């Protein structure tokens, strides 16, 4: 009887081993921590003691995500049970954002993870963006990733997106417009496109229509900040701070002409009663005359009124060219950008419904306050909070929205 049980258990163990993905064969740990506002990268260090001293550091790396996988070979023979880890946020120039966190035992972390860890807050958002961004912690030993988006409408379940990528952040160029229950997942592949890890547990979210309020704009509406934080993180989306649900119709990189061109496709499916319009930065920074920007915004307002939508304009936020040139491979800002921005904003503030979000972000030189932006173009978390709260208060006070 005992021999039969031993044989049965041996067969079960063999089957379990075969079922595990090959990524689980790599002896590694996955470390994670909350995002640190303003951090562009993170410095992770392994210590031979719970006391943080430079001489106790046995391994260090710099990563862009709030998490990493470390192969235990990096311990160089140090006993796993007596190794600790710590992390510190870094600024754009590599300087520490603050102190290193109190060291934690490495043995308490997740060992041999079988699937990636997604970096997405869609399940917590009142309304998800229509242009999704899929992000996760990079997987050790992988070559590429497979991403799927699924939709259910109560009767049927179908896969509506299927992507392969070599990166751990993927911007979806097609909008998600149809109502229904959605979920997305990701898994790692080897160099031959075969399973390297298991699929993640799907992240679920819903798309509903109609909505009361929607936001239409470029990357400042879409989300993201501190260079590396993607729009999938609520901390860097101003809609998070509005205090009322706002459907995010932003698309990174848009100028006002592109907003005008996608109005029918991206706005009308949600039939918003109020549309917050935030555009112009990608116009004036490259030298587009204010009159052209104003013409595009005027036509968007006309379209709104034609479909019984109330247009609510927000002022175009400032930029800090010297910071932009440090981060982005773009042409220098147009020499006359301030005059064009002022002209656009004067027109915006003359509209029936308008919100000034640029003044609280602007320094005495007319640029975005350096403490509110890392890359000179995108407002960071504190600035997004200012924008969101300002817009939310205006919507509540003017239209009685809750």
N, C-alpha and C positions, 0 to 999 in steps of 0.2 A: 504494500500500500504506500509506504514511504517512498519507494523507488518510483512509483507511478506519479506521486505528487511532485517529486523532484524533476522528473522528466517533463511534466506538464508546465512547471514553473520555468524551466530552462527554455522551452518552446515559446512561452509567453514573453520572456525577456528578449529572445531573438526577434520575435515579431515586433515588439515595442521599439527595439533599436532600429529595425528597418523602417518603421513609420516615422522616426525622427528625421527632420531635415538635416542636411550635411552641415549647415551652419552651427548646429548644436554640438557637433564633434569638435569644434574649436573651443578650447578652454579659455573663456573670456568672461568679463563682467560688463554689465551695462550700468552706467552712472547717469543719473538725471537730477535736475534741480530746477526750481522755478526761474522763469525769465527775469533778468535784472534790467529794469528800465534804463535805457541809454547804453547798455552793453553792446558793443559791436562784435566782440569775440569773448571767449572765456579761457582762462588759464587753469588747467587741471593738473594737480600734483599728487603723487603717491608718496607716502611717508613711512619710514620704518618705525615710527613712534607716534603716539597720540599727541605729542608735543610738537608744535609747529616751529621748526628751526630749519635754516637753510641746509645744514649738514645732514638733516634727516630726509631730505628729498631724494628718492631713488628713481623717480620717473616723472616727466612733465611733458605736456603737450598743450597746444593752443587749438581750440575748435570754434566753429561759428555757431553751432546749435547749442541749446541748453541741455546737452546730454552727449555721451560718447560711449563707444565700446572699446575696452582695453583688453588685449590678449595677455594672459597671465605670464607669458614668457618675458614680458616687460619687467617683471619683479626681479629677474636675475637671481633666482634662488631664494629670495626673501620669503619667510614663512607667510603664507596667505593669511592665516589667522591673526597675524600681528601687524598687518599693513593697514594704514589709514589713508583716506583721501580727502582732499579739500579743493575748493574752486574759488576763483575770483573773477569778476567781470573786468573787461578791458575797454578802454576808450579807443577811438580811431587811431591814435598815435601809439597804442600799445601800453599806455600808462594805466595803472590799476584804477578801477572805478571806485573801489573801497577796499576794505580789509578782506583777507581770505576768510572763508567760513570756518567755523570750528571743525577740526578733523573728525571724520566719521569712520567706523570700522569698514574696511573693504568687504569683509565677510557678510555684512548685512545687505549688500547690493545684489542685484539680480544676476545670477550666474547661468551661463549657457542659454541665453534667450533664444527662443525658437522662431520668433517673428520680429519684424521691425516695430518701432514705437512711433506712432503718428504724432505730429506736432500740429494739432488743429483744434480750434475751439468752436467749430461749427455747431456741435451738439448743444452748446451753451448759448448761442446767439439767438436773439429774438427773431431776426430775419437774416438768412445767409446771403452772401454776395451771389450775383448770378454768374460772375466769372470766378470760378473756384481756383484755389491754389492748393495743391497737394504737397505736404511736407512731412518728413520723418527724420529720425536720427540715422545717420549713415551706418550701414551694416558692414562689419569687418569681413573681408574675404570675398565680397560679392563683386560682380562685374557690372550688373545692371539691375533694373527694377521693372516690375509689371504693376500697373495701376488699373483698377476697374471702378466704374461708377454704375450703380444699379438703381432702378426705379420701380416702385410698386404703385399701382393705382387702385388697389382694393381687390382687383380680380387677377391681374397679370403681374409678373415680375420679369423685367428685361434688363439686359446689360446695355447701357446707352453710351458708355465711353470705355475704350480699351487702349491703353498707352504703354509704350516701352520707353525707358529713359535711363541715362547714365548718371543723372544728378539726383540729389535727395530733395529737391524742390522743383515742382512742375506746375507751370502756369497753364491753365486750360484756356485755349483761345476761343472756344465755343461757349456761348451762354447756356445756362440751365434755366429754361423758361416754363416748361410744362409743370402743372400741378402734380403733386404726388409725394410719396414717402421715398426718400433717397438714402443711399449708403455708399461709402467708398472704402476701399481697402487696398493694401499694397503687399507685395512680397518681393524678396530678393532672388535674383537669378545668377547662375554661374556664367562663365565665358562662352558656353554653348547654348545659352537661353534655357537651361534646365533649372528646375526647382533647387534653390539654395536654402531658402527659409520657408516657413509656413506663411500663409496669409495672416495678416493682422485681423483682429476682431473688427468688423465693419463699424465705422462711425456713421450714425444715423442722424438725419435732419429732414425737415419738411419744407416744401415749397408751396405756398398758398397764394391765391388770388381771388378777389382783388385785395389791395392793401390801401391803407389810409395815407401813409407817407412813404415816398421813395426819394432816394438821393441819386442824382445823375451827375457824373463827373469823371475826373481822371484818377491818377494814383492816390491823390490826397483823399478822395472819397473811397477808392477801392481799399486802401489800407497799407500797412507795412511801415517800417521805419528803422532807425538805427542801422541802416545799410542792410543788415542781414535778416532782420525779423520780417517774415512774409505776411501778406494780408490774411492768412488763415488764423492769425493770433489776434484776439479781441483787444488786447492792450493797445494795439497800434491802429485801431479803427475808431474814428470819431463817433460812429453810430452807437458804440458801446456806452458812451457817456451821455447820450441825448435824453435818457429817462423815459422815452417812449419808443415803440418799435418803428424802425426805419429800414425799408428795403434797400439794400445796397446795389445800385445799378452802375457803380463805378467800373472803369476799365483803365488799367495803367497805360500811360503814354498818350492818351487822347488829347488832341487839341479841340477847339470849339467847333471846327468844321466836321471833325469825326463824330463829335457828340450829335451834331445836327443830322448827320447821315444815318446814325443808328437809332434815332428817336423812335420811329414806328416799330422797329424790330424789338427793341429792348425795353421800352417804356410801356407801350400800349398793352402787352400781355398782362400787366399787373394793374391796369386801370386805376392808378393812384388818384386820390382826391387832391393831394398836395405834392408838388415836385420841387425838392430842394436842388438848385442848379449851382454847381461849383466848378467853374472852368475859367481858363484864361492864362494860367501859369505857363503851359506849354506853347502858348501863343507869344506872349510878350518876351519870354526869355530868349527866343530865337529871332526876334525882330519883327514879328507880325504886327502891322499897324493896328492901333486901337480901333480904328474905324472898321476894320475887317472883323475883328473879334466882336465888336458891338453888333455888327450886322448879323453874325452867326447867332449870337445870344438873342437878338430880337426875333429872329426866325424861330428859334426854339420856343420863345414865349408865345408867338403866334400859333405854333402847333399845339401848345398846351391849351390855349383858349379855345381852339377849334375842337378839342376833345374834352372840354369842360374840366380841365385840370388847372389848378391854381399854381402859377409859377412863383417860386420864392428864390430870389437870387442871393448868393453870398459873395462877398468881395474876394477877389483873387489874392491869395496869400503871397507874401514877399519871398525873395530868395536871398542867399548869401553866396555870391559867385566864387569867392576865394575857397570856400569849403567844397563847393561843387567840383571845382577843378582838381581837388585832392582825391576825389572819390570816383567820379564818373568820367568815362572816355567820351566826352561830348565837347562840342565847340564852346568857346567862352560865351558867356551871356552877352546879348546885344548891348552895346554901349548905352543905348537910350531906353533900356528896359523900365527904368523907374518912371519915366514920363508916360510910357504906354500903360503901365500898371495903374498909375494915378488916373489917367483918362478913362480906362475901363471901369475902375471902381467908382468914379464920379457918376458915370452912367448907371451903374448897378444901384447905387444908393438913391438914385432919382426914380427908381421903379416903385410901383405900388407896394410891393412886399420885398424887403431887402434886409439882410443881416450883415453887419460888419464884423467879420471874424479876423480880418487882417491887422487892425490896429493893435489888439493885445499882443500880437506876435512880432511887432515891428520895433526896431531900435531907433535911436536918434538919427542914424544915417539912412533910414529908409529900408534897411535890410532886415531879414529875419534874425531875431535874437539868437546869438550863437548857442546859448544854453538850451534852446528849444529845438535845435536841429543838429544832426550829425553830418549829414551830407550836403547841407545848404539848400536842398530842394524840398525834401519831405519833412514835415513836422514830426517830431518824435512823440513819445507817449504823453508827456505833460502838455504839449501843444495840442495834441488830438483831444485831450480832456477839455482844454479851453474851448476848442472849436465845438465839440459835441455839446457841452453844457450851454454854450452861448446859443446855438441853434435850437436846442431843446427848450430853453427858456422862452425864446421868441415864439416857437410854435405853441407852447402852452399859453403864453400871455396873449397872443394875437388871435389864436383860433380855438382856444379852450381845449386843446388836445390833452389826453391823459395817457 
